[in-house]
Every structure is written in C-alpha cells, then in structure tokens.
Amino acid sequence: MTPEHASDLVARVCALAPVIPVLVVEDAGQAEPLARALVAGGLPALEVTLRTPAALEAIRLMAAVEGGVVGAGTLLTERDVEAAKEAGATFGVSPGATRRLLDAAEANDLPLLPGAATPSEAMALLERGYSVQKFFPAEANGGIPTLRAWAGPLPQVRFCPTGGVGAANARDYLALSNVICVGGSWVAPAAALRAGDWGAVTALAAEAAALPRA
C-alpha cells in the first residue's frame, strides 16, 4: 500500500464522524457493548490503544460489530502493526513515526495515521506521501494556535489532534480549516465502562457526533 493510498483511506475513516474515540480497554468483555454503544451514538470509527493485555482481543470483538470501523492505536513497532492487522484492525494510529514503522504499515496494507509534533515531522511525513496526520500531544504542543499557524505553510496536511482534546475544546479544534477530526477518550469514561453504563456512552457519543466541522 502506498502512503498516498493509505492517507486516502484514513481520510475516509476520519470523515465518518468528527470524533474518533480513543479507547483503553482493560476488560475484553466490555469490547462488544462498548463498540455498539459508540456506533449507536454516531461514532463508527474506533481506536483501541495497544496499552493493555486485552487490546488485541478487544479489536477482534469490536471488528464484528456491525457499522463499526475498528483501528489500533499506540502502534510503536513492526510487531504491533502485524498483530493489529491479524486482530482485524482496518487502520492504525501512532503517536509518532519511524521509517521502520511506516515500512511495516505499508508492507502489511494497514492504513496508518502517523503522528507529528513539529513542522519538520509533518514535512517529512508529507514528503513520504502522508497528507493526513495525527497532531500529538495536541495541547502540550501548543494546541489550536499551533495548528492555526501551521495552516499557512502546510495547507496540504490535514490533522487529527489528540491529547488533551475533550468536550470543552473539541468544537474549537474542529473549527480549524486543517483539522479533519479529533481524537479523545471523553466519550468513553472509565467510570461508565466499569459500571457498564452503555446508555451514558451512547449519549456522550451522540453529543460528539453532532459537533460541527469547518
């Protein structure tokens, strides 16, 4: 898969809804009802971070939920890419980008949303063909003012800011011309997952799905 094709596919995923839930699943038993709740609320693109032992099984279970488009986040190594693909992930997300990681994603036909935190990183990814990128960690790297400043010299790149993005500021990020969507965990709070309060998750998802984009 070429980087250009990967970015086209990632752009389609990002276009599904203004918010991609960033999910840390501790218990695989929560995976299916969590995915159903988020999809029911209007957020079909789901990022399961590879930060827990349950993550790969959660991806397998979520991949079977009708209407869901499940990806794997926190991809750091070639093995992460391979494991995510084997589990059924249809896209990947990384906090940054290395040559070996990009090579692995392309070799395994896994569309990747690679991370950038500086203009040089964004330019290097664009040079390779990645025009849709994750801006991470968004708030720690200047947030909205930084992305607004980047829009002039880097108009070819669209970003999914993640890291410090929540209900209070998501609308402002989405108003930027170079933001295609945002990523955040607020739509699936840990307390709701522990309680199995899927109605609360659906309600939060519906609020997020209704956010306007530029």
Backbone as ProteinMPNN parsed JSONL, in Angstrom:
{"seq_chain_A": "MTPEHASDLVARVCALAPVIPVLVVEDAGQAEPLARALVAGGLPALEVTLRTPAALEAIRLMAAVEGGVVGAGTLLTERDVEAAKEAGATFGVSPGATRRLLDAAEANDLPLLPGAATPSEAMALLERGYSVQKFFPAEANGGIPTLRAWAGPLPQVRFCPTGGVGAANARDYLALSNVICVGGSWVAPAAALRAGDWGAVTALAAEAAALPRA", "coords_chain_A": {"N_chain_A": [[0.837, -1.192, 0.0], [0.596, 2.157, -0.901], [1.78, 5.235, 0.619], [0.181, 7.398, -0.144], [-2.24, 6.185, -0.914], [-2.88, 5.052, 1.533], [-3.288, 7.369, 3.093], [-5.523, 8.38, 1.81], [-7.431, 6.434, 2.468], [-7.41, 6.635, 5.272], [-8.347, 9.226, 5.504], [-10.98, 8.839, 4.723], [-11.911, 7.33, 6.857], [-11.628, 9.194, 8.915], [-13.487, 11.017, 8.08], [-15.897, 9.928, 8.754], [-17.008, 10.691, 11.198], [-16.935, 13.495, 13.468], [-15.372, 12.926, 15.687], [-13.008, 10.598, 16.813], [-13.159, 8.031, 18.979], [-10.794, 7.395, 21.502], [-9.738, 4.561, 22.879], [-9.129, 2.796, 25.846], [-9.07, -0.323, 26.694], [-9.588, -2.365, 29.312], [-10.827, -4.727, 29.975], [-11.765, -7.311, 28.009], [-14.335, -8.193, 27.85], [-15.883, -5.956, 27.841], [-15.714, -4.968, 25.339], [-17.454, -5.522, 23.04], [-20.128, -4.496, 23.841], [-19.329, -1.845, 24.319], [-18.427, -0.959, 21.808], [-20.843, -1.187, 20.382], [-22.382, 0.717, 21.721], [-21.042, 3.117, 21.141], [-21.154, 3.194, 18.325], [-23.921, 3.283, 18.029], [-24.371, 5.813, 18.988], [-23.375, 7.353, 16.976], [-20.668, 7.378, 16.356], [-18.684, 5.74, 14.475], [-15.993, 5.099, 13.861], [-13.402, 3.678, 15.589], [-10.754, 3.744, 17.869], [-8.691, 1.514, 19.318], [-6.413, 1.433, 21.797], [-3.181, -0.014, 22.001], [-2.448, -0.633, 24.749], [-3.038, -2.271, 26.796], [-3.318, -5.683, 28.039], [-5.657, -6.712, 27.067], [-6.221, -5.531, 24.671], [-5.849, -6.48, 21.938], [-7.642, -8.629, 21.769], [-9.952, -7.192, 22.245], [-10.073, -5.649, 19.908], [-10.548, -7.688, 18.056], [-13.129, -8.51, 18.818], [-14.62, -6.134, 18.599], [-14.394, -5.675, 15.89], [-16.303, -7.241, 14.784], [-18.669, -5.974, 15.188], [-21.5, -4.602, 13.791], [-21.392, -1.898, 11.581], [-19.243, -0.662, 12.726], [-15.906, 0.647, 12.504], [-12.881, -0.394, 13.065], [-9.828, 0.453, 14.554], [-6.318, 0.248, 15.455], [-4.5, 1.711, 18.037], [-1.566, 3.458, 19.306], [0.562, 2.246, 17.988], [3.795, 1.101, 17.816], [5.863, -0.504, 16.93], [7.086, -2.799, 14.384], [6.018, -5.321, 14.94], [3.752, -4.623, 16.383], [2.175, -3.548, 14.356], [1.771, -5.813, 12.741], [0.418, -7.505, 14.547], [-1.873, -6.006, 15.064], [-3.087, -5.959, 12.554], [-3.571, -8.701, 12.193], [-5.444, -9.052, 14.193], [-7.654, -7.84, 13.19], [-7.832, -5.126, 12.778], [-8.617, -2.237, 10.862], [-7.379, 0.088, 10.361], [-4.53, 2.011, 11.477], [-2.985, 3.805, 14.197], [-0.475, 6.012, 15.285], [1.647, 7.455, 17.81], [3.801, 8.806, 16.834], [6.253, 8.63, 14.243], [8.333, 6.338, 12.608], [10.848, 5.239, 10.316], [10.898, 2.433, 10.085], [8.446, 1.712, 11.185], [6.626, 2.935, 9.409], [7.339, 1.587, 7.079], [6.505, -1.0, 7.796], [3.721, -0.699, 8.107], [2.986, -0.059, 5.489], [3.852, -2.362, 4.155], [2.173, -4.258, 5.25], [-0.285, -3.502, 4.41], [-1.828, -1.771, 6.024], [-3.629, 0.976, 6.608], [-2.293, 3.966, 7.855], [-2.405, 6.386, 10.435], [-0.154, 8.55, 11.075], [1.825, 10.101, 13.669], [2.683, 13.547, 14.286], [4.593, 16.201, 15.671], [5.983, 18.45, 15.22], [6.821, 21.013, 12.754], [8.841, 20.009, 11.051], [8.593, 17.229, 11.335], [6.004, 16.888, 10.325], [6.45, 17.759, 7.713], [8.273, 15.818, 6.817], [6.692, 13.507, 6.845], [4.753, 14.281, 4.984], [6.346, 14.51, 2.728], [6.857, 11.858, 2.275], [4.373, 11.002, 1.566], [2.205, 11.059, 3.241], [-0.557, 12.708, 3.886], [-2.521, 13.053, 5.727], [-2.468, 13.377, 9.104], [-1.745, 12.654, 12.556], [-1.866, 14.987, 15.146], [0.022, 15.225, 17.857], [1.322, 15.287, 21.214], [-1.575, 17.155, 21.38], [-2.497, 19.477, 22.992], [-0.263, 19.881, 24.652], [1.607, 20.644, 22.806], [1.005, 23.183, 21.968], [-1.502, 23.329, 20.882], [-4.491, 24.696, 19.564], [-3.574, 27.322, 18.613], [-1.08, 26.556, 17.501], [-1.768, 24.738, 15.426], [-3.309, 26.444, 13.864], [-1.338, 28.221, 13.041], [0.222, 26.508, 11.505], [-1.378, 26.064, 9.31], [-1.028, 27.865, 7.234], [1.705, 27.554, 6.033], [1.621, 24.8, 5.623], [-0.591, 23.802, 3.963], [-1.382, 21.501, 2.709], [-1.668, 19.448, 4.469], [-3.82, 17.64, 6.583], [-5.072, 17.365, 9.874], [-5.536, 15.202, 12.72], [-6.009, 16.126, 15.739], [-4.967, 15.005, 18.921], [-4.84, 14.286, 22.395], [-5.272, 15.779, 25.202], [-7.529, 16.825, 24.144], [-10.933, 17.421, 24.524], [-14.376, 17.474, 25.65], [-14.671, 20.17, 26.219], [-13.05, 21.631, 24.478], [-13.11, 20.527, 21.945], [-14.844, 21.443, 19.936], [-13.673, 23.887, 19.19], [-11.227, 23.064, 18.099], [-12.204, 21.62, 15.906], [-13.157, 23.635, 14.346], [-11.062, 24.607, 12.916], [-9.457, 25.002, 9.757], [-7.645, 23.081, 8.902], [-8.113, 20.806, 10.329], [-9.321, 17.601, 10.358], [-10.682, 15.792, 11.933], [-11.087, 14.977, 15.421], [-9.388, 13.277, 18.124], [-10.24, 11.535, 21.08], [-10.761, 10.579, 24.54], [-12.938, 11.139, 26.083], [-15.518, 10.377, 25.476], [-15.898, 7.846, 26.283], [-15.805, 7.321, 29.229], [-13.899, 6.019, 31.991], [-15.327, 5.369, 34.305], [-17.931, 4.901, 33.399], [-17.489, 2.665, 31.813], [-16.67, 0.781, 33.724], [-19.02, 0.572, 35.178], [-20.684, -0.437, 33.313], [-22.394, 1.241, 31.972], [-23.803, 1.722, 29.337], [-25.658, 3.284, 28.098], [-25.012, 5.87, 28.908], [-22.593, 6.17, 27.574], [-23.459, 6.07, 24.913], [-24.983, 8.414, 24.851], [-23.004, 10.392, 25.266], [-21.495, 9.932, 22.979], [-23.331, 10.647, 21.009], [-23.55, 13.402, 21.447], [-20.958, 14.171, 20.767], [-20.87, 13.36, 18.091], [-22.502, 15.207, 16.929], [-21.068, 17.518, 16.761], [-19.99, 20.382, 14.953], [-18.027, 20.697, 11.926], [-15.333, 22.433, 10.29]], "CA_chain_A": [[0.0, 0.0, 0.0], [1.372, 3.385, -0.94], [1.353, 6.224, 1.612], [-0.906, 8.209, -0.688], [-3.462, 5.39, -0.794], [-3.156, 4.944, 2.966], [-3.855, 8.636, 3.56], [-6.887, 8.471, 1.269], [-8.287, 5.554, 3.268], [-7.52, 7.23, 6.604], [-9.226, 10.393, 5.373], [-12.364, 8.347, 4.708], [-12.232, 6.959, 8.24], [-11.766, 10.438, 9.68], [-14.684, 11.717, 7.622], [-17.1, 9.248, 9.237], [-17.56, 11.43, 12.335], [-15.958, 14.496, 13.908], [-14.568, 12.439, 16.805], [-12.615, 9.187, 16.9], [-12.91, 7.667, 20.375], [-9.527, 6.744, 21.831], [-10.242, 3.626, 23.877], [-8.232, 1.947, 26.616], [-9.956, -1.407, 27.133], [-8.941, -3.225, 30.303], [-11.57, -5.984, 30.042], [-12.281, -7.618, 26.677], [-15.776, -8.378, 27.947], [-16.534, -4.666, 27.609], [-15.448, -4.516, 23.978], [-18.613, -5.529, 22.141], [-21.135, -3.492, 24.204], [-18.765, -0.506, 24.16], [-18.477, -0.628, 20.384], [-22.248, -0.989, 19.994], [-22.844, 1.984, 22.292], [-20.439, 4.229, 20.398], [-21.723, 3.208, 16.979], [-25.31, 3.737, 18.158], [-24.345, 7.259, 19.195], [-22.939, 8.046, 15.762], [-19.206, 7.372, 16.221], [-18.348, 4.393, 13.993], [-14.548, 4.871, 13.812], [-12.977, 3.417, 16.962], [-9.334, 3.454, 18.043], [-8.361, 0.753, 20.53], [-4.98, 1.584, 22.017], [-2.479, -1.235, 22.413], [-1.829, -0.315, 26.035], [-3.474, -3.254, 27.788], [-3.289, -7.062, 27.547], [-6.944, -7.047, 26.451], [-6.454, -4.698, 23.495], [-5.985, -7.211, 20.68], [-8.918, -9.352, 21.811], [-10.997, -6.178, 22.097], [-10.159, -5.329, 18.479], [-11.216, -8.818, 17.388], [-14.554, -8.494, 19.14], [-15.228, -4.923, 18.049], [-14.406, -5.768, 14.435], [-17.507, -7.967, 14.383], [-19.843, -5.154, 15.456], [-21.988, -4.006, 12.555], [-21.313, -0.445, 11.499], [-18.012, -0.167, 13.326], [-14.644, 0.623, 11.768], [-12.01, -0.502, 14.232], [-8.404, 0.623, 14.339], [-5.424, 0.018, 16.588], [-3.677, 2.862, 18.355], [-0.295, 3.287, 20.001], [1.446, 1.35, 17.24], [5.164, 1.562, 18.01], [6.828, -1.405, 16.306], [6.618, -3.647, 13.279], [5.178, -6.378, 15.503], [2.456, -4.025, 16.702], [1.425, -3.453, 13.1], [1.37, -7.164, 12.341], [-0.581, -8.01, 15.495], [-3.109, -5.251, 14.851], [-3.672, -6.449, 11.305], [-4.072, -10.049, 12.454], [-6.614, -8.959, 15.075], [-8.792, -7.325, 12.441], [-7.838, -3.666, 12.658], [-8.675, -1.771, 9.482], [-6.456, 1.22, 10.258], [-3.641, 2.118, 12.623], [-2.652, 5.147, 14.667], [0.777, 6.01, 16.029], [1.95, 8.76, 18.399], [4.86, 9.422, 16.048], [6.508, 7.857, 13.03], [9.707, 5.96, 12.292], [10.922, 4.614, 8.993], [10.536, 1.01, 10.182], [7.004, 1.617, 11.422], [5.959, 3.261, 8.156], [7.585, 0.453, 6.17], [5.675, -2.132, 8.219], [2.327, -0.406, 7.79], [2.822, -0.156, 4.037], [4.028, -3.768, 3.761], [1.034, -5.038, 5.74], [-1.521, -2.885, 3.896], [-2.6, -1.197, 7.119], [-3.627, 2.434, 6.514], [-1.755, 4.495, 9.098], [-2.478, 7.794, 10.809], [1.085, 8.729, 11.825], [1.853, 11.298, 14.489], [3.681, 14.601, 14.096], [4.514, 17.217, 16.715], [6.745, 19.621, 14.774], [6.728, 21.202, 11.305], [9.767, 19.122, 10.341], [7.991, 15.894, 11.299], [4.875, 16.945, 9.394], [7.002, 17.849, 6.362], [8.864, 14.528, 6.46], [5.589, 12.602, 6.525], [4.154, 14.74, 3.729], [7.297, 14.155, 1.673], [6.701, 10.418, 2.006], [3.052, 10.789, 0.974], [1.157, 11.062, 4.259], [-1.166, 14.041, 3.955], [-3.408, 13.063, 6.891], [-1.575, 13.064, 10.203], [-2.169, 12.892, 13.93], [-1.101, 16.011, 15.861], [0.059, 14.668, 19.211], [0.126, 15.574, 22.017], [-2.066, 18.422, 20.854], [-2.467, 20.603, 23.933], [1.108, 20.09, 25.127], [2.386, 21.217, 21.714], [0.502, 24.492, 21.555], [-2.92, 23.224, 20.58], [-5.167, 25.411, 18.477], [-2.711, 28.323, 17.979], [-0.067, 25.902, 16.675], [-2.386, 24.242, 14.188], [-3.691, 27.61, 13.059], [-0.108, 28.735, 12.439], [0.691, 25.557, 10.502], [-2.287, 26.004, 8.157], [-0.484, 28.668, 6.139], [2.801, 26.92, 5.307], [1.374, 23.381, 5.363], [-2.022, 23.66, 3.636], [-1.663, 20.173, 2.145], [-1.806, 18.457, 5.527], [-4.961, 17.703, 7.493], [-4.667, 16.773, 11.138], [-6.433, 14.712, 13.764], [-5.37, 16.414, 17.019], [-5.284, 14.103, 20.022], [-4.007, 14.551, 23.557], [-5.784, 16.99, 25.825], [-8.761, 17.249, 23.468], [-12.095, 16.921, 25.245], [-15.664, 18.107, 25.36], [-14.591, 21.618, 26.384], [-12.321, 22.319, 23.413], [-13.198, 19.822, 20.665], [-15.515, 22.301, 18.956], [-12.722, 24.887, 18.71], [-10.309, 22.378, 17.188], [-12.905, 21.241, 14.677], [-13.413, 24.848, 13.56], [-9.868, 24.923, 12.137], [-9.552, 24.523, 8.373], [-6.756, 21.938, 8.665], [-8.475, 19.696, 11.224], [-10.294, 16.72, 9.709], [-11.446, 15.237, 13.042], [-10.279, 14.969, 16.641], [-9.42, 12.029, 18.866], [-10.327, 11.772, 22.513], [-11.281, 9.485, 25.355], [-14.012, 11.585, 26.971], [-16.8, 9.77, 25.114], [-15.98, 6.527, 26.926], [-15.127, 7.473, 30.517], [-13.617, 4.764, 32.684], [-16.385, 5.07, 35.272], [-19.059, 4.327, 32.661], [-17.106, 1.317, 31.405], [-16.699, -0.096, 34.902], [-20.407, 0.382, 35.589], [-21.471, -0.977, 32.209], [-23.437, 2.228, 31.658], [-23.663, 1.927, 27.896], [-26.53, 4.394, 27.724], [-24.244, 7.094, 29.1], [-21.619, 6.228, 26.49], [-24.187, 6.433, 23.697], [-25.356, 9.827, 24.957], [-21.796, 11.185, 25.037], [-21.151, 9.759, 21.583], [-24.267, 11.433, 20.206], [-23.149, 14.795, 21.57], [-19.728, 14.347, 19.991], [-21.175, 13.194, 16.666], [-23.224, 16.385, 16.472], [-20.178, 18.678, 16.692], [-19.763, 20.832, 13.57], [-16.662, 20.788, 11.415], [-15.1, 23.547, 9.362]], "C_chain_A": [[0.877, 1.249, 0.0], [0.905, 4.338, 0.162], [0.184, 7.076, 1.139], [-2.249, 7.488, -0.581], [-3.866, 5.259, 0.666], [-3.809, 6.213, 3.485], [-5.275, 8.833, 3.038], [-7.85, 7.636, 2.111], [-8.479, 6.108, 4.679], [-8.429, 8.444, 6.57], [-10.691, 9.977, 5.357], [-12.811, 7.937, 6.104], [-12.493, 8.212, 9.061], [-13.031, 11.199, 9.302], [-15.973, 11.106, 8.162], [-17.785, 10.004, 10.363], [-16.519, 12.444, 12.785], [-15.031, 14.023, 15.016], [-14.276, 10.953, 16.624], [-12.362, 8.882, 18.373], [-11.571, 6.95, 20.536], [-9.789, 5.874, 23.061], [-9.129, 2.811, 24.525], [-9.111, 0.872, 27.253], [-9.193, -2.343, 28.054], [-9.549, -4.626, 30.335], [-12.191, -6.247, 28.681], [-13.787, -7.844, 26.687], [-16.558, -7.088, 27.722], [-16.527, -4.282, 26.128], [-16.7, -4.429, 23.103], [-19.68, -4.517, 22.568], [-20.627, -2.058, 24.088], [-18.828, -0.071, 22.705], [-19.908, -0.367, 19.931], [-22.768, 0.355, 20.501], [-22.305, 3.174, 21.51], [-21.002, 4.333, 18.985], [-23.17, 3.716, 17.022], [-25.382, 5.246, 18.351], [-23.844, 8.044, 18.001], [-21.441, 8.157, 15.587], [-18.742, 5.988, 15.775], [-16.852, 4.089, 13.973], [-14.009, 4.798, 15.232], [-11.496, 3.071, 16.994], [-9.118, 2.757, 19.381], [-6.858, 0.819, 20.722], [-4.356, 0.277, 22.505], [-1.705, -0.973, 23.704], [-2.201, -1.322, 27.118], [-3.39, -4.658, 27.195], [-4.573, -7.438, 26.798], [-7.136, -6.394, 25.092], [-6.686, -5.494, 22.213], [-7.28, -8.018, 20.64], [-10.085, -8.381, 21.667], [-11.17, -5.791, 20.633], [-10.881, -6.442, 17.733], [-12.726, -8.781, 17.606], [-15.253, -7.285, 18.537], [-15.344, -4.983, 16.528], [-15.655, -6.476, 13.918], [-18.778, -7.157, 14.592], [-20.254, -4.421, 14.188], [-21.923, -2.478, 12.63], [-20.051, 0.151, 12.06], [-16.823, -0.282, 12.389], [-13.55, 0.708, 12.828], [-10.539, -0.404, 13.844], [-7.629, 0.362, 15.61], [-4.553, 1.246, 16.797], [-2.43, 2.485, 19.128], [0.559, 2.226, 19.309], [2.866, 1.909, 17.301], [6.186, 0.751, 17.223], [6.214, -2.146, 15.126], [5.679, -4.734, 13.792], [3.814, -5.845, 15.887], [1.575, -3.95, 15.464], [0.909, -4.822, 12.697], [0.272, -7.708, 13.245], [-1.915, -7.3, 15.311], [-3.837, -5.744, 13.603], [-4.288, -7.828, 11.51], [-5.342, -10.037, 13.299], [-7.841, -8.41, 14.366], [-8.875, -5.823, 12.346], [-7.831, -3.267, 11.187], [-7.883, -0.489, 9.278], [-5.608, 1.252, 11.523], [-3.36, 3.569, 12.953], [-1.375, 5.05, 15.484], [1.03, 7.387, 16.625], [3.036, 9.515, 17.65], [5.041, 8.634, 14.77], [8.004, 7.575, 12.919], [9.698, 5.292, 10.929], [10.463, 3.164, 9.059], [9.042, 0.834, 10.408], [6.231, 1.893, 10.136], [6.135, 2.136, 7.146], [6.656, -0.718, 6.499], [4.215, -1.906, 7.874], [2.063, -0.552, 6.298], [2.921, -1.6, 3.57], [2.833, -4.623, 4.154], [-0.314, -4.469, 5.296], [-2.42, -2.399, 5.02], [-2.54, 0.324, 7.001], [-3.252, 3.041, 7.864], [-2.004, 5.992, 9.224], [-1.252, 8.063, 11.675], [1.097, 10.059, 12.569], [2.978, 12.25, 14.135], [3.482, 15.647, 15.176], [5.276, 18.483, 16.355], [6.544, 19.806, 13.275], [7.642, 20.264, 10.53], [9.205, 17.701, 10.246], [6.832, 15.851, 10.312], [5.37, 16.985, 7.957], [7.598, 16.523, 5.912], [7.789, 13.518, 6.087], [4.929, 12.989, 5.202], [5.045, 14.37, 2.55], [7.173, 12.687, 1.286], [5.34, 10.11, 1.394], [1.905, 10.806, 1.948], [0.61, 12.481, 4.443], [-2.201, 14.157, 5.063], [-2.587, 12.548, 8.068], [-2.243, 13.33, 11.548], [-1.28, 13.985, 14.524], [-1.143, 15.651, 17.337], [1.37, 15.006, 19.899], [-0.339, 17.006, 21.764], [-1.91, 19.586, 21.829], [-1.053, 20.907, 24.407], [1.998, 20.735, 24.071], [1.795, 22.506, 21.163], [-0.923, 24.504, 21.065], [-3.399, 24.02, 19.385], [-4.277, 26.479, 17.843], [-1.635, 27.701, 17.081], [-0.653, 25.418, 15.362], [-2.818, 25.382, 13.278], [-2.468, 28.188, 12.342], [0.407, 27.817, 11.337], [-0.149, 25.584, 9.226], [-1.739, 26.781, 6.961], [0.619, 27.965, 5.37], [2.57, 25.459, 4.948], [-0.097, 23.139, 4.99], [-2.391, 22.282, 3.11], [-1.982, 19.141, 3.216], [-3.061, 18.711, 6.348], [-4.633, 16.873, 8.727], [-5.846, 16.244, 11.943], [-5.727, 14.984, 15.091], [-5.892, 15.509, 18.124], [-4.324, 14.405, 21.172], [-4.416, 15.862, 24.189], [-7.018, 17.543, 25.146], [-9.939, 16.608, 24.186], [-13.341, 17.694, 24.892], [-15.572, 19.63, 25.392], [-13.926, 22.332, 25.212], [-12.425, 21.654, 22.04], [-13.819, 20.699, 19.586], [-14.547, 23.321, 18.359], [-11.683, 24.273, 17.786], [-10.982, 22.096, 15.846], [-13.225, 22.437, 13.789], [-12.223, 25.231, 12.688], [-9.949, 24.288, 10.755], [-8.697, 23.289, 8.119], [-6.994, 20.782, 9.629], [-9.582, 18.876, 10.575], [-11.208, 16.054, 10.732], [-10.574, 15.359, 14.277], [-10.372, 13.583, 17.276], [-9.463, 12.321, 20.35], [-11.009, 10.632, 23.242], [-12.518, 9.87, 26.161], [-15.35, 10.932, 26.664], [-16.978, 8.386, 25.72], [-15.256, 6.583, 28.268], [-15.002, 6.15, 31.256], [-14.727, 4.378, 33.653], [-17.586, 4.422, 34.588], [-18.748, 2.905, 32.22], [-17.172, 0.356, 32.581], [-18.123, -0.422, 35.319], [-21.247, -0.295, 34.504], [-22.613, -0.059, 31.814], [-23.333, 2.618, 30.188], [-24.575, 3.033, 27.398], [-25.815, 5.729, 27.856], [-23.218, 7.269, 27.983], [-22.297, 6.644, 25.185], [-24.569, 7.909, 23.705], [-24.154, 10.73, 24.7], [-21.37, 11.108, 23.57], [-22.051, 10.605, 20.681], [-23.945, 12.93, 20.263], [-21.912, 15.082, 20.731], [-19.992, 14.27, 18.486], [-21.86, 14.419, 16.087], [-22.336, 17.628, 16.352], [-19.944, 19.088, 15.244], [-18.288, 20.848, 13.218], [-16.557, 21.947, 10.448], [-15.43, 23.124, 7.928]], "O_chain_A": [[1.793, 1.372, 0.813], [-0.244, 4.259, 0.597], [-0.695, 7.432, 1.924], [-3.26, 8.083, -0.211], [-5.047, 5.343, 1.001], [-4.782, 6.146, 4.237], [-6.128, 9.385, 3.734], [-8.953, 8.081, 2.428], [-9.583, 6.059, 5.221], [-9.199, 8.67, 7.503], [-11.546, 10.671, 5.908], [-13.957, 8.169, 6.488], [-13.465, 8.281, 9.812], [-13.581, 11.941, 10.116], [-17.038, 11.712, 8.038], [-19.01, 9.968, 10.477], [-15.333, 12.267, 12.51], [-14.002, 14.652, 15.265], [-15.167, 10.159, 16.324], [-11.428, 9.432, 18.957], [-11.259, 6.017, 19.795], [-10.032, 6.389, 24.153], [-8.297, 2.216, 23.841], [-9.811, 1.131, 28.233], [-8.265, -3.03, 27.627], [-8.872, -5.595, 30.68], [-13.054, -5.488, 28.239], [-14.445, -7.704, 25.655], [-17.757, -7.126, 27.446], [-17.251, -3.376, 25.714], [-16.973, -3.392, 22.5], [-20.114, -3.73, 21.728], [-21.403, -1.15, 23.791], [-19.233, 1.052, 22.403], [-20.158, 0.573, 19.177], [-23.504, 1.047, 19.799], [-23.034, 4.131, 21.248], [-21.292, 5.429, 18.505], [-23.59, 4.484, 16.156], [-26.345, 5.885, 17.925], [-23.884, 9.274, 18.008], [-20.974, 8.942, 14.762], [-18.436, 5.144, 16.618], [-16.473, 2.921, 14.061], [-14.144, 5.753, 15.997], [-11.035, 2.213, 16.241], [-9.336, 3.343, 20.441], [-6.106, 0.31, 19.891], [-4.939, -0.439, 23.318], [-0.479, -1.075, 23.745], [-1.716, -1.223, 28.245], [-3.39, -4.81, 25.973], [-4.576, -8.368, 25.992], [-8.126, -6.676, 24.417], [-7.629, -5.207, 21.475], [-7.94, -8.088, 19.603], [-11.093, -8.708, 21.04], [-12.297, -5.624, 20.167], [-11.726, -6.176, 16.879], [-13.501, -8.999, 16.675], [-16.363, -7.405, 18.019], [-16.268, -4.417, 15.944], [-16.021, -6.327, 12.752], [-19.86, -7.605, 14.211], [-19.453, -3.707, 13.585], [-22.344, -1.864, 13.61], [-19.802, 1.345, 11.895], [-16.748, -1.203, 11.576], [-13.327, 1.767, 13.416], [-10.071, -1.085, 12.932], [-8.197, 0.265, 16.698], [-3.945, 1.759, 15.857], [-2.262, 1.34, 19.548], [1.201, 1.409, 19.969], [3.114, 3.043, 16.892], [7.256, 1.258, 16.885], [5.003, -2.122, 14.904], [4.667, -5.036, 13.16], [2.814, -6.546, 15.734], [0.382, -4.251, 15.516], [-0.263, -4.971, 12.35], [-0.693, -8.303, 12.766], [-2.97, -7.928, 15.394], [-5.056, -5.919, 13.61], [-5.4, -8.09, 11.051], [-6.208, -10.898, 13.146], [-8.952, -8.504, 14.887], [-9.882, -5.287, 11.881], [-7.137, -3.872, 10.37], [-7.73, -0.028, 8.147], [-5.93, 0.598, 12.516], [-3.482, 4.45, 12.103], [-1.205, 4.125, 16.277], [0.669, 8.393, 16.014], [3.178, 10.727, 17.812], [4.091, 8.036, 14.266], [8.832, 8.465, 13.114], [8.658, 4.838, 10.453], [9.719, 2.71, 8.189], [8.44, -0.098, 9.876], [5.29, 1.17, 9.807], [5.193, 1.774, 6.44], [6.093, -1.347, 5.604], [3.541, -2.82, 7.399], [1.04, -1.102, 5.891], [2.167, -2.024, 2.693], [2.513, -5.599, 3.476], [-1.362, -4.915, 5.763], [-3.635, -2.591, 4.976], [-1.492, 0.911, 7.271], [-3.821, 2.677, 8.894], [-1.841, 6.755, 8.272], [-1.294, 7.832, 12.884], [0.457, 11.023, 12.147], [4.07, 11.837, 13.742], [2.352, 15.951, 15.559], [5.228, 19.473, 17.085], [6.141, 18.868, 12.588], [7.265, 19.774, 9.465], [9.325, 17.048, 9.209], [6.691, 14.893, 9.552], [4.799, 16.338, 7.079], [7.449, 16.14, 4.752], [7.947, 12.762, 5.129], [4.587, 12.123, 4.397], [4.553, 13.964, 1.496], [7.358, 12.318, 0.126], [5.169, 9.065, 0.767], [0.756, 10.595, 1.561], [1.24, 13.331, 5.073], [-2.71, 15.249, 5.316], [-2.075, 11.429, 8.038], [-3.178, 14.123, 11.653], [-0.057, 13.908, 14.411], [-2.182, 15.752, 17.988], [2.421, 15.015, 19.258], [0.433, 17.952, 21.921], [-1.252, 20.576, 21.509], [-0.687, 22.073, 24.549], [3.033, 21.312, 24.404], [2.059, 22.876, 20.019], [-1.5, 25.571, 20.853], [-2.775, 24.01, 18.324], [-4.223, 26.545, 16.615], [-1.314, 28.248, 16.026], [-0.086, 25.666, 14.298], [-2.702, 25.286, 12.057], [-2.552, 28.593, 11.183], [0.966, 28.288, 10.346], [0.324, 25.166, 8.169], [-1.961, 26.399, 5.812], [0.493, 27.79, 4.158], [3.244, 24.926, 4.066], [-0.773, 22.346, 5.646], [-3.569, 21.926, 3.066], [-2.51, 18.072, 2.908], [-3.336, 19.839, 6.758], [-4.001, 15.82, 8.638], [-6.968, 16.745, 11.869], [-4.923, 14.163, 15.534], [-7.095, 15.278, 18.245], [-3.158, 14.734, 20.957], [-3.967, 16.93, 23.773], [-7.509, 18.609, 25.519], [-9.946, 15.401, 24.428], [-13.353, 18.478, 23.943], [-16.308, 20.31, 24.677], [-14.199, 23.508, 24.971], [-11.878, 22.173, 21.067], [-13.363, 20.693, 18.442], [-14.592, 23.592, 17.159], [-11.295, 24.891, 16.795], [-10.393, 22.311, 14.786], [-13.53, 22.27, 12.608], [-12.351, 26.087, 11.812], [-10.449, 23.174, 10.602], [-8.994, 22.52, 7.204], [-6.164, 19.879, 9.732], [-10.656, 19.398, 10.278], [-12.372, 15.779, 10.44], [-9.429, 15.803, 14.182], [-11.3, 12.819, 17.008], [-8.805, 13.244, 20.828], [-11.732, 9.831, 22.65], [-13.09, 9.026, 26.851], [-16.239, 10.934, 27.516], [-18.069, 7.818, 25.68], [-14.206, 5.961, 28.429], [-15.869, 5.281, 31.167], [-15.035, 3.196, 33.808], [-18.189, 3.498, 35.134], [-19.62, 2.037, 32.243], [-17.674, -0.76, 32.448], [-18.413, -1.535, 35.757], [-22.389, -0.682, 34.752], [-23.669, -0.516, 31.376], [-22.845, 3.694, 29.843], [-24.29, 3.655, 26.374], [-25.987, 6.617, 27.021], [-22.999, 8.382, 27.503], [-21.771, 7.472, 24.442], [-24.484, 8.578, 22.676], [-24.273, 11.729, 23.991], [-20.935, 12.104, 22.991], [-21.586, 11.204, 19.711], [-24.053, 13.636, 19.26], [-21.829, 16.113, 20.064], [-19.409, 15.022, 17.706], [-21.804, 14.646, 14.878], [-22.796, 18.675, 15.895], [-19.722, 18.229, 14.39], [-17.421, 20.992, 14.08], [-17.548, 22.388, 9.865], [-15.297, 23.925, 7.002]]}, "name": "protein", "num_of_chains": 1, "seq": "MTPEHASDLVARVCALAPVIPVLVVEDAGQAEPLARALVAGGLPALEVTLRTPAALEAIRLMAAVEGGVVGAGTLLTERDVEAAKEAGATFGVSPGATRRLLDAAEANDLPLLPGAATPSEAMALLERGYSVQKFFPAEANGGIPTLRAWAGPLPQVRFCPTGGVGAANARDYLALSNVICVGGSWVAPAAALRAGDWGAVTALAAEAAALPRA"}
